[in-house]
Amino acid sequence: MKSEIKKINLEEESYSIKANNPFEDFTYLRAMEESGSASETSGWIPDHLGEIENNKLISFMPLYKKFNSYGEFIFDHQWANALQRAGRSYYPKLLTAIPFTPCEGDRILAKNKKNKFNLIDAGIRKMEMEQIESWHILFPNEDCKTVLRDKNFIERLNYRFTWINDNFCDFDNFLSVFTSRQRATIRKERNSISKLGIEINCKRYDELTREDWDLFYVFYQKTYFERAQNPYLNREFFKIINTANQCVKPVIFFAELAGETIGASLCFEGENTLYGRHWGATKKIKNLHFECCYYQGIEYCIDNNLKYFDPGVQGEHKIRRGFQPHVSSSFHYFLKEDFGQAVSDFCKSEKIQIENYIEACKSYTPFNKDNKIK
């Protein structure tokens, strides 16, 4: 049966497609757009593509037209400057990513490789028709990486740190993989929180209320204000998410001291992964960040049989707390061969540095000799 590639408006409720990742669920993407967090005003112009067959959406690819590189977590400013110096325009560019969300996912949702190729070909045709110099696909998972390599996208390596659940029965069992010194260090960090009388209250998606989201937003925006930045996400985004808790499965860890909530971290639960996203606190307390953002998430994964905990990008301090380094990638396609070749050469050089860095991280991870990373 003949299919058609067309622009997809997420507000059309007749369209839906199953995602393995809470961030690629239409509910999450709609919340981004309806709240104005990811909109033309903030530099994210939705231009999503989908394949329609028999009036049903059979494949979908998030796509944005961008006039800046704000909120992407993959830094391409030097590429933009180089093209500008050559007298050409780097912006607008096409971007396939989840706004402000550097978590790995499928990025091109389709039942088979052929349908994914169809969407990629449509994206390239769009570049040609609109004379857009570049297209960037950020944080794809392994299946998507294979497709993009087949379509000759340039791969740029990066790195992230992920916790892996080796069928641990509890947190102490997890600590057994460390050297004795690091076990003692982690226990000391956690005990410093409990000795202050701080308690952590975990609220899952089926328990969260509008009031919980309002409270969380106080901590979320404070993190950005301390950096003299405006928050990526506005209050309306979290209000909309509250109406869709069962779909995107948020989990919030609230830190409480003497009856007062002093901090919180927000995660989202996927099929086999807990994704750490945002955090904030009104009191500066040593080790509170580690407790809310790392140790509570690890315990949650153990208790709920989740295989992975992805706490977000960057942060070498995660290594000492049991998070393992691995390669992450972004993929890039350029309309003109001259600039594409220059970027390809740059990525090949950068690849060697990233691989050396990851190997150095593996040797630094403080696991005991029976649990060293291979």
C-alpha positions in Angstrom: 0.0 0.0 0.0 1.3 3.4 -1.0 2.5 5.7 1.9 3.0 9.4 2.1 5.6 11.5 4.0 4.2 14.6 5.4 4.7 17.2 8.1 3.2 16.1 11.4 1.4 18.4 13.8 1.5 17.0 17.2 -1.7 18.7 18.2 -3.6 16.3 15.8 -4.7 13.6 18.3 -5.4 11.1 15.5 -1.6 10.7 15.3 0.2 8.5 17.8 3.0 6.0 17.7 4.5 3.8 20.4 7.9 5.0 21.8 10.2 3.0 24.0 11.5 6.2 25.6 9.3 8.6 27.7 10.8 11.6 25.9 9.8 10.4 22.4 6.2 9.9 23.6 4.0 12.4 21.9 2.7 13.5 25.3 6.2 14.8 26.3 6.8 16.4 22.9 3.4 18.1 23.0 4.1 19.4 26.5 7.3 21.0 25.2 5.4 22.8 22.4 2.2 23.6 24.0 4.0 25.2 27.0 6.1 27.3 24.7 9.3 25.7 26.2 10.3 24.4 22.7 8.7 26.8 20.3 9.6 29.4 17.7 10.0 31.9 20.5 12.6 29.8 22.2 14.3 28.9 18.9 12.8 25.5 18.3 10.5 25.6 15.2 8.7 22.2 15.0 8.9 20.7 11.5 8.3 17.0 12.3 8.1 14.3 9.6 6.0 11.2 9.6 4.9 8.5 7.1 1.2 8.0 6.7 -0.3 4.8 5.4 -4.0 4.1 5.3 -4.6 7.2 7.4 -2.3 5.9 10.2 1.0 7.1 11.3 3.5 4.3 10.7 6.7 6.2 11.4 7.8 9.5 13.0 10.9 11.6 13.3 11.1 14.7 15.5 12.5 17.5 13.5 13.2 21.2 14.4 14.4 24.1 12.4 16.9 26.0 14.6 18.5 29.4 14.4 20.8 28.8 17.3 22.4 25.9 19.2 20.7 26.6 22.5 19.7 23.7 24.7 21.2 20.9 22.7 24.2 19.6 24.8 26.2 18.9 21.7 28.4 21.9 21.0 28.8 23.0 17.4 29.6 26.7 17.8 33.1 26.3 16.2 31.5 24.7 13.1 29.0 27.6 12.9 31.8 30.2 13.2 33.9 28.4 10.5 31.0 28.4 8.0 30.2 32.0 8.8 33.8 33.0 8.1 33.5 31.2 4.7 30.6 33.6 3.9 27.9 30.9 4.2 25.0 30.5 6.7 25.1 27.8 9.3 21.6 28.7 10.5 18.9 27.7 10.1 19.9 24.1 10.6 17.8 21.0 11.0 17.8 19.2 14.3 16.5 15.8 15.2 16.6 15.7 19.0 14.4 15.9 22.1 14.5 19.6 23.3 16.7 20.2 26.4 16.9 16.4 26.9 20.3 14.7 26.3 19.1 11.1 26.8 19.6 8.4 24.2 16.6 7.2 22.3 15.5 5.8 18.9 15.0 9.3 17.3 13.5 7.7 14.2 10.4 5.7 15.2 9.5 3.1 12.7 8.7 -0.6 12.4 11.6 -1.4 10.0 14.7 0.1 8.4 12.9 0.9 5.1 10.5 3.2 6.8 13.4 4.9 8.6 15.3 5.3 5.4 12.1 7.0 3.9 12.1 9.6 6.6 15.9 10.3 6.3 15.5 10.7 2.5 12.7 13.1 3.1 14.8 15.1 5.5 17.6 15.3 2.9 15.2 16.5 0.2 14.0 19.2 2.6 17.6 20.3 3.0 18.0 20.5 -0.7 14.7 22.4 -1.4 15.3 24.9 1.4 19.1 25.1 0.9 19.8 24.2 4.6 23.4 23.5 5.1 23.3 20.9 7.9 21.2 18.4 9.7 22.1 17.0 13.2 20.7 14.0 15.0 21.6 13.9 18.7 21.9 11.0 21.2 20.5 8.2 19.0 20.4 4.6 20.5 22.3 1.7 18.9 19.6 0.7 16.5 19.3 4.2 15.2 23.1 4.6 14.9 23.2 1.6 12.5 20.7 3.2 10.2 22.5 6.6 10.2 25.8 5.0 9.4 24.1 3.2 6.5 23.0 6.6 5.2 26.5 8.0 5.4 25.9 10.5 8.3 29.1 11.7 10.0 29.4 10.2 13.5 30.8 12.4 16.2 31.8 10.6 19.4 31.0 11.8 22.9 30.8 10.1 26.3 28.3 9.6 29.1 28.2 7.7 32.4 25.6 5.0 33.1 24.9 2.8 36.0 24.3 -0.9 35.2 22.2 -3.1 37.5 24.0 -6.4 37.8 21.0 -8.1 39.5 21.8 -6.4 42.8 19.4 -7.3 45.6 20.0 -4.1 47.6 22.3 -1.1 47.9 24.8 -3.0 50.1 25.1 -5.7 47.4 25.9 -3.0 44.9 28.6 -1.6 47.2 30.3 -5.0 47.2 31.7 -4.3 43.8 33.9 -1.4 45.1 37.2 -1.4 46.8 36.9 -1.2 50.6 38.0 2.4 50.6 35.4 3.5 48.2 32.7 1.6 50.0 33.5 3.5 53.1 33.5 6.8 51.2 30.0 6.2 49.8 28.6 5.1 53.2 30.1 8.2 54.7 28.5 10.4 52.1 25.1 8.8 52.7 25.4 8.8 56.5 26.2 12.5 56.5 22.7 13.1 55.1 20.9 10.9 57.5 22.8 12.3 60.5 21.4 15.7 59.7 17.9 14.3 59.9 17.3 14.6 56.2 14.8 12.1 54.8 14.1 11.3 51.2 10.5 10.9 50.1 10.1 9.2 46.7 6.9 10.0 44.8 6.1 8.0 41.7 4.1 8.9 38.7 0.9 7.5 40.2 1.3 9.6 43.3 2.4 13.0 42.0 0.0 16.0 42.4 -0.1 19.5 40.9 1.2 20.7 44.3 4.2 18.4 44.0 5.1 19.9 40.6 4.7 23.4 41.9 7.1 22.6 44.7 9.6 20.9 42.4 9.6 23.9 40.1 10.9 26.1 43.0 14.0 24.0 43.1 14.3 23.5 39.4 14.4 27.2 38.6 16.8 28.0 41.4 19.4 25.8 39.8 19.3 28.0 36.7 19.1 31.3 38.5 22.3 30.5 40.4 24.0 30.3 37.0 22.4 33.6 35.9 20.3 31.7 33.3 16.6 31.4 32.6 15.2 27.9 33.0 14.9 25.8 29.8 11.4 24.6 30.9 8.6 26.8 32.1 6.1 26.2 34.8 3.4 25.4 32.2 5.5 22.5 30.9 5.3 20.7 34.3 1.6 21.5 34.6 1.0 19.7 31.4 3.2 16.8 32.4 1.1 16.4 35.5 -1.9 15.5 33.3 0.2 12.8 31.6 2.1 11.2 34.5 0.9 7.7 33.6 2.4 8.1 30.0 5.8 9.5 30.7 6.2 8.1 34.3 8.1 10.9 36.2 9.6 10.1 39.6 10.6 12.8 42.1 12.8 12.4 45.1 12.0 15.1 47.7 14.6 15.9 50.4 12.9 16.9 53.7 14.5 18.4 56.9 12.5 19.2 60.0 9.2 19.2 58.1 10.5 21.4 55.3 11.2 20.3 51.8 14.7 21.6 50.9 15.5 19.9 47.6 14.3 17.6 44.9 15.5 15.6 41.9 13.3 14.6 38.9 13.7 11.3 36.9 11.6 9.6 34.3 11.1 5.9 34.1 11.5 4.1 30.8 11.0 0.4 29.9 14.3 -0.6 31.4 16.0 2.7 32.3 15.6 5.4 34.8 16.6 8.8 33.4 17.8 11.5 35.7 16.9 15.0 34.5 16.6 17.9 36.8 17.6 18.9 40.4 17.6 21.8 42.7 17.8 22.7 46.4 17.2 25.8 48.6 20.0 24.9 51.1 23.6 24.1 50.3 24.2 20.8 52.1 27.3 18.7 51.4 26.5 15.4 49.6 22.8 16.2 49.2 23.2 16.3 45.4 24.8 12.9 45.4 22.1 11.5 47.6 19.2 12.9 45.6 20.6 12.6 42.1 22.6 9.3 42.3 22.1 7.1 45.3 18.3 7.4 45.4 18.1 6.6 41.7 20.3 3.5 42.1 18.2 2.2 44.9 15.0 2.9 42.9 16.5 0.9 40.0 17.3 -2.0 42.3 13.9 -2.0 43.9 12.1 -1.8 40.6 14.3 -4.2 38.6 15.4 -1.5 36.1 18.6 -2.4 34.2 20.1 1.1 33.7 20.3 4.5 35.4 21.2 7.3 33.0 21.8 10.4 35.2 22.5 12.8 32.4 25.6 13.9 30.4 29.1 14.7 31.6 30.4 14.6 35.2 33.5 12.6 35.9 32.5 12.6 39.6 29.9 10.0 38.6 32.7 7.4 38.1 33.5 7.2 41.8 29.9 6.4 42.5 29.6 3.4 40.3 28.6 4.9 36.9 30.5 3.4 34.0 31.8 5.4 31.0 30.6 4.5 27.5 30.6 6.1 24.0 27.7 8.3 23.0 27.2 9.7 19.5 25.7 12.4 17.5 25.3 12.2 13.7 25.6 15.0 11.1 24.8 15.5 7.5 26.0 18.3 5.3 24.5 19.5 2.1 27.8 20.5 0.5 30.8 18.2 0.4 33.5 20.7 1.2 32.2 21.5 4.7 31.1 17.9 5.3 34.6 16.7 4.6 36.1 19.3 7.0 33.7 18.2 9.8 34.4 14.5 9.0 38.2 15.1 9.4 37.6 17.0 12.7 35.4 14.1 14.1 38.0 11.5 13.2 40.6 13.4 15.1 38.3 14.0 18.1 37.3 10.3 18.1 40.8 9.3 19.1 40.7 11.7 22.1 37.3 10.5 23.2 38.4 6.8 23.0 41.5 7.5 25.0 39.5 9.4 27.6 37.0 6.5 28.1 39.9 4.0 28.5 41.4 6.3 31.2 38.0 6.5 32.9 37.7 2.7 33.0 41.1 2.4 34.8 40.0 5.1 37.3 36.7 3.4 38.3 37.2 2.2 41.9 35.8 -1.3 41.5 37.5 -4.2 43.1 39.7 -6.5 41.0 36.8 -8.9 40.4 34.6 -6.2 38.9 37.0 -4.1 36.8 35.5 -2.8 33.6 36.9 -4.7 30.6 
